[in-house]
Amino acid sequence: MLDLLTGMPPAYKTASYEELKKRVLAVKEKMGDRLFIPGHHYQRDEVIQFADAAGDSLQLAQIASKQHQAEYIVFCGVHFMAETADILAADHQKVVLPDMRAGCSMADMADINQTERGWEQLQQLFGDTILPVTYVNSTAAIKSFVGKNGGATVTSSNALEVVKWAFSQKDRLFFLPDQHLGRNTAHDLGISLSDMAVWDPIQEKLEFEGELDNVKVILWKGHCSVHMNFRVDHIHRLRKEDPSVRIIVHPECTREVVALSDDAGSTKYIIDAISSAAKGSKWAIGTEMNLVNRLKQNFPEIKIQSLNPTMCPCLTMNRIDLPHLAWILESLEKGDVHNQIKVDKDTAYYAKEALDKMLQLT
């Protein structure tokens, strides 16, 4: 009897860790170059150990754009990442997601129908003065919309470069779907918070106080459910308990949290900062818990903690586990393809234009 939610035979759930690990390694050895497994840094340890390449969103996009040898790409991440891999993959490649439930709440906050309605209203307000830019944490449909309108995708690693380019093209920026990365990036480029508006897709209205002519950035009202759990009171508590702790956070955190932290940057930036930190130094990290725990394990000579002491891993990213990975790989070895991610050609065409623009800029 199959698992009704995922289609996976239940025997995989009852198999031991050691058995599943041995089976995954056996498939990898048998399939060789026919198989490529990219994995995001937020993945569980039990999964990321099998990745042929691990990285953040930018690194994985760059890898996907160049990795055209493998017949199968088994993406250990979430749905929008697998879509990106399929858009950038060669025609003969098949992209597979071990568990189709691995989604992203932020990406789901920007619906294509809402986006197109919002764009039409913003065009009426501001005319042809806006360039759309989307975080890669978005659906293929949103990426396609952005590409069709001359924009580009961004990641937290290259947001400054891409947003700077966007302002060389048009007077205003429409940033989807994470308002916090958009706000923090624009602020770092010297744009005043008072010149930033928020588009509410539910109410279909612009949240802004002041003259519309002053609006330079329009932020989609979306956020990361994980990074919203890091708060100003966490920083105040840590500063009071131990002022020597350095605080580094991801720019998906709120502007208030980023402003009070010692540093902020992408997943790769955070990893690099900890990698080069002095022995005995103390750090509080505001990002996904699987990564924080892995950094604690990899750098025992550094005192590392989560900025939020009650933090848990990203629930949707955590859907990818060892049983699902083993099932997908053994199925592929037999020639059975489950959970293939396939973006239709029309959507993929313009989405690729947005992705290619980003990759050219970085």
Helices and strands as residue ranges (DSSP letters): H 11-14, H 17-31, G 32-34, E 35-36, E 38-40, H 45-48, E 53-55, H 57-66, E 72-74, H 79-88, E 94-96, H 105-108, H 112-126, E 130-135, H 140-148, E 152-154, H 159-169, E 172-176, H 179-188, G 193-195, E 196-200, E 205-207, G 212-214, E 217-220, G 227-229, H 232-241, E 246-249, H 255-260, E 263-264, H 267-275, E 282-286, H 289-298, E 303-306, G 317-319, H 322-333, E 340-341, H 345-361
